[in-house]
Amino acid sequence: MAAEELKALVDIATSLGYTGDELKQFISEERMRMDREKEEREKAVKEEKERVEKEKEKEREREFEFEKMKLEEAQKERESCKRRKKTS
């Protein structure tokens, strides 16, 4: 926690009437809450990045399969043309 944040937290706590041990407890609880919120935000960002990456991978796989299918169809067409020429 930055010094500015800590000072602001102390100012808030003292304005609420906290002193001594109560002030320390308030600061401690607020730090833990802020840390949890930060971890949750970081986790959400990480999960979103992973989701986006999975979607990109699926899209690459779909494109690959589509190209593969087009090549297979072209190959079948060539083979069909060759057979027609032989039988003609």
N, C-alpha and C positions, 0 to 999 in steps of 0.2 A: 504494500500500500504506500502510495506516495505521501510525502510529508504534507502536501497541501490537502489531500484527502483526509488524512488523519486529523489535521487541524480543524477542518470543516466538521468532521465527526465529533470532535471534542466540543466545538462551539455549539453544535446541535444538542449534544447531551447535557452540557451545562445549562443551556437555555431551557431544557426540560426539567432542570432541577437535580440532575444526577451529580453526586460528589463522591470522592473517595473510592471505596470498593464498588459501589453501584456504578460509578463512572467507568471503572476498569471493566466490569462485567458487561456493561452496555457496549463499550468499544470492542471487546472480545467477541460478543455475539454478532455485532454488525460486521466485523471483519470476516467471521465465518460465513455469514449470510452472503456477503459480497463475493467471497471465494467460491461458494457453491453456485451462485448465479453465473460467475465467470466460467466455471467448469461446464455448466449446462449449456451456455452459449457456444463454447468451444466444441462440445460434443455434438451439438446440433449442426454446426458448420461442417464438422468432419463427416457426419452422417449424410448431409446434403451433398458434399463433394463425392462421397462413395456412391450415392444414388445416381448422380449425374454421370459418373464414370461407368457405372454398370449400364446405364441407358446408352451411352456412346458405344460401349462394347457390343451390346445387342444390335444396335444399328449397323455397326461394321459387319457383324455376322450376317445380318439380313442382306446387306449389300453384296457380301461375298457369295452367299447362297444364290442370290438373284443372278449375279454374273456367271456363276457356275452353271446354273440352269440354262442361261442363254447360250453358253458355249456348248453344252450338251445338245441342245436343240439344233444348233448350227451343224454340229458333227453328224447328227442323225439326218439332217437335210442333205448334207454332202454325200453320205452313204446311200441315201435313197436315190439321189441323182445318179450316182455311179451304177447302182443296180439297174435303173431304168435305161441307162446308156448301153449296158451290157445286154440287156434283153431286147433292145431295139435292133 
